[in-house]
Amino acid sequence: MIGKASFSAVALALLTAACAAKSSGTGGALSESSALGSDLCAQTQENGTATLACPAGQTITGVVFASYGTPDGSCGSFTASSSCDASTTTAIVTSACVGQQSCSIDANNGVFGDPCEGTAKALDVQVSCSGGSTADAGGGTGGTTSPDAGTVTTDVCATAAEQSSATVSCPSGQTISSIVFASFGTPAGTCGSFSDGSCNASQSTSIVQAACVGQSSCTVGANIGVFDDPCPGTQKTLSIEAACTGPGTGSGTVGTSPPVPDAGTDAGTTAPPTPPPASGGKVYLGAYPGNGPCVYPNIEQCVTWFEQEVGKKTAVVHAFSDFQNGWDDWFTRVINLGHTMMITINPQGTIPDILNGVYDADLQRWGAAAYANTGGAPIFFRYMHEMNLPDNPAGWMATTYGADAYIAAFQHVHDQLIKGGGTNIKHVWAPNVFWGDADSSNPIWFKPYYPGDAYADWVGLDGYPMSESDTFANQYGPSVDLLSTMTAHPIMVAEYGVVEMTPVGTWKANWFNDFFNVQLPARPQIQAVFYQDGTDGGTDHRLNTSTQAVAAYAADIAASRYASSYP
């Protein structure tokens, strides 16, 4: 990982760029100048967690608003949707939160039911806190009137477990004017009473200041790629308290994702992050449709042909390009047909070229095009993939240039795409499945090459069954298990293609049946799968190598959990 010695321009640029990003699980706190009352708000997307925490000495006394569905508005002016609102929301939030100083509610269909199947949902909550005077809370968590009439200072806090991100957002119209507290390590206490623990990265405050001061909101990755590692082998957290200044007309946020380990847990043995369930059990169907009767530039004909063959629309279409190439018109035509794109791009040169800025202008053009040609809708970009393969001549191999150089280059690509305006990009980090020893003595073991949660939105795996022993459990299982200990981000099978084995037709059909009906339902962190339909790599992994294979694939993906649109 990149420590403080090599942190500076690359990591700091990422932190600054991330300041405007919306967290997938944030909570919000409004502390008025009233001495005895305040409202708290929390908003999170589906499969996130909403966390509310009253100022010290106060408890949650009532639920002002709660809606799981498609609510609108902001803290103080939330409104429920007439077409998508779980009727159980208020009762569930009341049961979980009233009488507590703080509470966390998971935003998923398992908690609230599904008020609008197939629609991306969110959870918005506003509660009232009452108790001791916020003016005497001792930690500056209340709103205070400044000498300038109408100006209020509000403190907002965020706490995040290692390998997640902490987001702080000021009330409407306010900006972060100073950092009251920041510690990456083992800080103690709660908002308004944070204190350093025995493990504390000395540069925590300066890094958070650089990322946040002057912004209305900011997101800081809680990982040793951003901060130095103050205590190797110990599970760490990041706690932040920031002061916001401006008109007192809205709510600040308290972001926590995922929940911090219990204070009584041995930090050195804390369990890895718990993977979130797939959205309603949903898995997005993806494909590289390279086997159809299509002629460049009309590649969308391949997409249509593939979908007709399998009897179902593909949610995400996979395409390949490189850093130097620009946006292709056929990407736009595929998007206009109702698909999302995943574009894999890689350099023709090397990792040193990336770090020396050779491709900066190209990458910024990709970022601008990704936003302009989608109208800001999500688009996946995968780059520098399969970095763990041995003896691969490609110029981005971590096995050639080492983990630190690879990570720095990946982070640099990420930053340049954002700098170009690609704020809608979902960044994908995807090694090949590993085999052999599960430790750093094996260069194919990909854990050392992970760039950190702040630089990847999804993680993926590539792997092609090439022998009768290559069941999904055997070939992918150890790698999926490893990823689940590294991150709570969703996992995709970014490339897979199945060849025929003996008996022809039956073996491949059985592989699909096991994959879709047994393996994926048992592994909810896998939320997208991309079939590589073609003959690249010297093997024939076209889907239609036998009628049995096509029939099995089509029957298996017909299940409603396999989604034809993203998100």
Helices and strands as residue ranges (DSSP letters): H 9-17, G 18-20, E 25-30, E 37-45, E 49-53, E 58-69, H 89-97, E 102-106, H 109-112, E 122-131, G 134-136, E 144-145, E 151-161, E 165-169, E 175-185, H 204-212, E 217-221, E 237-247, E 252-255, G 267-269, G 279-281, E 283-289, H 300-310, E 316-322, H 329-336, E 340-346, H 351-355, H 360-372, E 379-383, H 398-401, H 403-419, E 425-429, G 447-449, G 453-455, E 458-462, H 472-475, H 477-486, E 491-496, H 506-514, I 515-519, H 520-522, E 526-533, G 536-538, G 543-545, H 547-557, E 562-563
